[in-house]
Amino acid sequence: MSRDCSTPPRDERANLLACYRSGQISERQWQEHLSDPGFRAWIEAQRVDPDRGVGR
């Protein structure tokens, strides 16, 4: 089941991660999101490798 990335999510960070993992966000867009220190900290707290979008 894919997520609609144009719909405002309840948890935007989790939705961005799901969209990246499903290929709905380009690598360039993902890197732009990772430039936000708060988002990057959340990604790292989820034990996700920020460069690959997968769990460590």
Long-range contacts (C-beta under 8 A, 24 or more apart in sequence): 13-39, 13-42, 13-43, 17-43, 17-46, 17-48, 17-53, 20-53, 21-53, 21-54
